[in-house]
Amino acid sequence: QVQLVESGGGLVQAGGSLRLSCAASGRTLSGYAMGWFRQAPGKERVFVAAISRTGGGTYYADSVAGRFTISRDNAKDTMYLQMNSLNPEDTAVYYCAASQAWTPVGTLKYEYKYDYWGQGTQVTVSS
């Protein structure tokens, strides 16, 4: 199985940027479709973005489309989430996840598609 570790979270002012990383170990990342989810305080975890095994396909939640960019470097077994124009509503714990499913990238918005999860990294956006 694959182990996932997120990093790159922190405190940033509104309008700023952060780049999250998700490093995989145990198995090569190229064997998995990947996604990012987030959970704000007192709320359910929600989908943010997903990417196909090769990186050729991506899919975003409406709330982040145009501001966030998901990418991956399979040679480094690492996935990224570049977050720009951050606002306080983006404050959450961000989780990366790996899916063994062979499925259209748009269906990767569902948590049940994922088999492995990281422990999360906190992102706090101040106003």
Secondary structure as GFF3:
##gff-version 3
##sequence-region A 1 127
A	DSSP	beta_strand	3	7	.	.	.	ID=ss1
A	DSSP	beta_strand	10	13	.	.	.	ID=ss2
A	DSSP	beta_strand	18	25	.	.	.	ID=ss3
A	DSSP	three_ten_helix	29	31	.	.	.	ID=ss4
A	DSSP	beta_strand	33	39	.	.	.	ID=ss5
A	DSSP	beta_strand	45	51	.	.	.	ID=ss6
A	DSSP	beta_strand	58	60	.	.	.	ID=ss7
A	DSSP	beta_strand	68	73	.	.	.	ID=ss8
A	DSSP	three_ten_helix	74	76	.	.	.	ID=ss9
A	DSSP	beta_strand	78	83	.	.	.	ID=ss10
A	DSSP	three_ten_helix	88	90	.	.	.	ID=ss11
A	DSSP	beta_strand	92	99	.	.	.	ID=ss12
A	DSSP	three_ten_helix	105	109	.	.	.	ID=ss13
A	DSSP	three_ten_helix	111	113	.	.	.	ID=ss14
A	DSSP	beta_strand	116	117	.	.	.	ID=ss15
A	DSSP	beta_strand	121	126	.	.	.	ID=ss16
###
